[in-house]
């Protein structure tokens, strides 16, 4: 039996283990994150208390580690407060560095974000019968951002995103893919396909940041920008810019603890058809 917390960051949902005695195997994390047949989540993080705040290790739902998940980072700050480990301001350590976080109210958390790793690169992808133009950038993890017109709501994100995610341009590891619509200078809608989850998610924090970086640096928009994700939750990106270059920024949005409990043996059961990535020799 394993004690867990369940959190949501604007539609991104996570399983969290607090001060775990051991790190679960990748196949165990995959099984816990399966929707419908287990607890279900976009990812899982391990949270530990440190002298300066907290440290987290993040894993996507495929059980593989990811350098950064901004929404999980905001949720880690919320969980630290829930555990009485910290007050409204704290530092969250991640594999991408340490980031200051602030709990703005009972459901909203803000986090300082890493700046893009390199200037955006305009890229055109040939995807069989489709083509897609956008910008490649990296905010902790790689993203490809494409501007879509009024048809964003009807876009087949799972199909188009999957093909773009694995395009040879992005190497063996691939990229996250974000489709955005800009109805005004200060508002944006976004839909994101996340690698490691291999499908559209209801929200993606680093995707929001990557999209705002393109809006500011390439399209001439200004901070703050309000971003609506697939979940319907709104995020705000604010900060300081200089000659269209972002010098400092924060991401604020919904972050809450929604449940705690015990993961029982059934959460880790092998289910034929749901465990394609796992060894078929595992016992049922």
C-alpha positions in Angstrom: 0.0 0.0 0.0 1.3 3.5 -0.9 -0.1 6.8 0.4 -0.7 9.3 -2.2 -2.0 12.9 -2.8 -3.9 13.8 -6.0 -3.6 17.4 -7.3 -4.8 19.4 -10.2 -3.1 22.4 -11.8 -5.6 24.0 -14.1 -6.6 20.6 -15.6 -3.2 18.9 -15.4 -3.6 16.2 -12.7 -0.9 14.6 -10.8 -0.2 11.8 -8.3 2.2 12.9 -5.5 4.2 10.8 -3.1 5.6 12.6 0.0 9.0 11.6 1.4 8.7 8.1 -0.2 11.0 5.4 1.1 11.7 4.3 -2.5 11.1 5.4 -6.1 8.4 3.3 -7.8 9.4 1.5 -10.9 8.5 3.1 -14.3 6.0 0.4 -15.0 4.3 1.0 -11.7 4.0 4.7 -12.4 2.6 3.9 -15.8 -0.1 1.7 -14.3 -1.0 4.1 -11.6 -1.5 6.9 -14.2 -3.8 4.8 -16.4 -7.2 6.4 -16.6 -10.3 4.3 -16.1 -8.4 1.2 -14.8 -6.4 2.9 -12.0 -6.1 6.2 -10.2 -5.2 8.1 -13.4 -3.0 11.2 -13.9 -0.9 13.1 -16.4 2.1 12.5 -14.3 3.6 11.8 -10.9 6.0 13.6 -8.7 8.0 12.8 -5.5 8.1 15.6 -3.0 10.7 16.0 -0.2 11.3 18.7 2.3 14.6 20.7 2.1 16.3 23.4 4.1 15.2 26.0 1.6 11.8 24.7 0.8 10.9 21.5 -1.1 12.4 19.4 -3.9 10.4 17.5 -6.5 11.2 14.8 -9.1 8.7 14.7 -11.9 7.7 11.8 -14.2 5.3 11.8 -17.1 2.5 9.2 -17.2 4.8 6.9 -19.3 7.1 6.6 -16.2 9.9 8.5 -17.8 11.5 11.5 -15.9 11.0 15.0 -17.3 13.3 17.9 -16.5 10.4 20.3 -15.8 6.6 20.5 -15.5 5.6 24.0 -14.5 2.1 23.0 -13.4 3.5 20.2 -11.2 5.9 22.7 -9.8 3.0 24.9 -8.8 1.1 21.9 -7.4 4.2 21.0 -5.4 4.1 24.4 -3.7 0.4 24.0 -2.9 1.1 20.5 -1.4 4.0 21.9 0.7 1.6 24.4 2.2 -1.1 21.7 2.7 1.5 19.7 4.7 2.5 22.8 6.7 6.0 22.6 5.4 6.0 26.2 4.1 4.1 29.4 4.0 2.8 31.3 1.0 6.3 31.8 -0.4 8.8 29.1 -0.9 11.4 27.7 -3.3 10.7 24.5 -5.3 13.7 22.6 -6.5 13.5 20.7 -9.8 15.9 19.1 -12.2 15.7 22.3 -14.2 16.7 24.5 -11.3 15.2 26.2 -8.3 12.1 28.3 -8.8 10.4 30.7 -6.4 6.7 30.0 -5.9 3.9 32.0 -4.3 0.4 30.9 -3.2 -1.8 33.9 -4.1 -5.0 32.5 -2.6 -6.6 29.2 -1.6 -6.7 28.0 -5.3 -4.2 30.0 -7.2 -0.4 29.5 -7.2 2.3 31.4 -9.1 5.8 30.3 -10.0 8.8 32.0 -11.5 9.6 30.4 -14.8 12.9 29.6 -16.7 13.6 31.8 -19.7 13.6 30.2 -23.1 16.8 28.3 -23.8 17.4 29.7 -27.3 15.7 32.2 -29.7 12.6 30.7 -31.4 13.3 29.0 -34.7 10.7 29.2 -37.5 10.1 25.7 -38.8 7.8 24.2 -41.5 6.9 20.5 -41.0 5.6 18.3 -43.8 3.3 15.8 -42.2 2.1 13.6 -45.0 -1.0 15.2 -46.5 -0.7 18.1 -44.0 1.9 20.8 -43.4 2.4 22.8 -40.3 4.4 26.0 -39.7 5.4 27.2 -36.3 8.3 28.0 -34.0 10.6 25.7 -32.0 11.6 26.8 -28.6 12.5 25.4 -25.2 11.2 26.3 -21.7 12.6 23.6 -19.6 11.4 21.1 -22.2 11.1 21.5 -26.0 7.9 22.9 -27.6 6.7 23.5 -31.2 4.1 26.3 -31.3 1.8 26.8 -34.2 -0.7 29.6 -34.7 -4.2 28.4 -35.7 -7.1 30.6 -36.8 -10.8 30.3 -35.7 -10.7 26.5 -36.2 -8.7 25.7 -33.0 -11.8 24.2 -31.2 -12.3 21.7 -34.0 -8.7 20.8 -34.6 -7.7 17.1 -34.4 -4.9 17.7 -31.9 -4.3 14.1 -31.1 -3.7 13.2 -34.8 -1.8 16.3 -35.9 0.1 16.6 -32.6 1.3 13.0 -32.7 2.7 13.4 -36.2 4.4 16.7 -35.4 5.7 15.4 -32.0 7.7 12.7 -33.7 8.9 14.6 -36.8 12.6 13.9 -37.6 13.3 17.6 -37.2 13.0 17.2 -33.4 15.3 14.2 -33.0 14.7 10.9 -31.2 13.2 12.6 -28.1 10.6 14.6 -30.1 8.8 17.7 -28.8 5.6 18.9 -27.2 3.3 20.6 -29.7 1.1 23.6 -28.9 -1.7 25.1 -31.1 -2.7 28.6 -30.3 -5.3 31.2 -31.2 -4.9 34.9 -30.4 -8.3 36.7 -30.4 -6.7 39.9 -29.0 -3.4 41.4 -27.9 -3.8 40.2 -24.3 -5.7 36.9 -24.7 -4.8 33.5 -26.0 -6.4 30.1 -26.3 -4.2 27.0 -26.4 -4.4 23.3 -27.0 -1.4 21.1 -26.2 -0.1 17.6 -27.2 2.4 16.4 -24.7 5.1 13.9 -25.3 5.4 11.3 -22.6 1.6 11.4 -22.2 1.2 10.9 -25.9 -2.0 12.8 -26.2 -3.8 16.1 -25.7 -3.9 17.3 -22.1 -6.3 19.7 -20.5 -3.4 22.1 -19.7 0.4 22.3 -20.1 2.3 25.0 -18.1 5.5 24.9 -20.1 3.3 25.0 -23.3 1.6 28.2 -22.0 5.0 29.7 -21.5 6.3 28.6 -24.8 3.3 30.0 -26.6 3.5 33.4 -24.7 7.2 33.6 -25.6 6.3 33.3 -29.3 3.4 35.8 -28.9 5.8 38.4 -27.3 9.0 37.7 -29.2 7.7 36.9 -32.7 4.2 38.4 -32.9 4.6 41.6 -31.0 2.2 41.0 -28.1 2.9 42.4 -24.6 2.7 41.0 -21.1 0.5 40.3 -19.2 -1.3 37.7 -21.4 -4.3 35.6 -20.2 -4.3 32.1 -21.6 -7.3 29.8 -21.7 -6.4 26.1 -21.8 -8.5 23.1 -23.0 -9.8 22.6 -19.4 -11.4 26.1 -19.5 -9.0 27.3 -16.7 -7.3 30.6 -17.3 -3.6 31.2 -16.6 -1.9 34.6 -16.5 1.7 35.1 -17.7 3.2 38.4 -16.5 6.7 39.8 -16.2 9.2 42.2 -17.7 10.4 42.5 -21.3 13.1 44.5 -23.1 13.0 45.0 -26.9 10.5 42.1 -27.1 12.8 39.8 -25.1 11.4 38.4 -21.9 13.7 39.2 -18.9 11.6 37.8 -16.1 8.2 36.2 -16.0 5.7 34.2 -13.8 2.9 31.8 -14.5 -0.2 32.0 -12.2 -3.2 29.7 -12.3 -5.3 27.2 -10.5 -3.5 24.7 -8.2 -5.2 22.6 -5.6 -5.0 19.4 -3.6 -8.1 17.3 -4.4 -7.6 14.0 -2.5 -5.4 11.9 -0.4 -5.5 8.2 0.2 -3.9 4.8 -0.3 -3.0 3.1 -3.6 -3.9 -0.6 -3.2 -2.6 -3.6 -5.1 -5.4 -3.2 -7.7 -3.9 0.1 -8.9 -0.8 -1.8 -10.1 -2.5 -4.8 -11.7 -1.5 -6.0 -15.1 -4.3 -5.6 -17.5 -3.9 -7.1 -21.0 -4.4 -4.4 -23.6 -3.7 -1.6 -21.1 -0.1 -2.5 -20.5 1.4 -2.6 -24.0 4.6 -1.1 -22.7 5.0 -3.6 -20.0 6.4 -7.1 -20.1 3.8 -9.8 -20.9 5.6 -12.1 -18.5 4.5 -10.0 -15.5 2.1 -11.9 -13.2 -1.6 -10.9 -13.3 
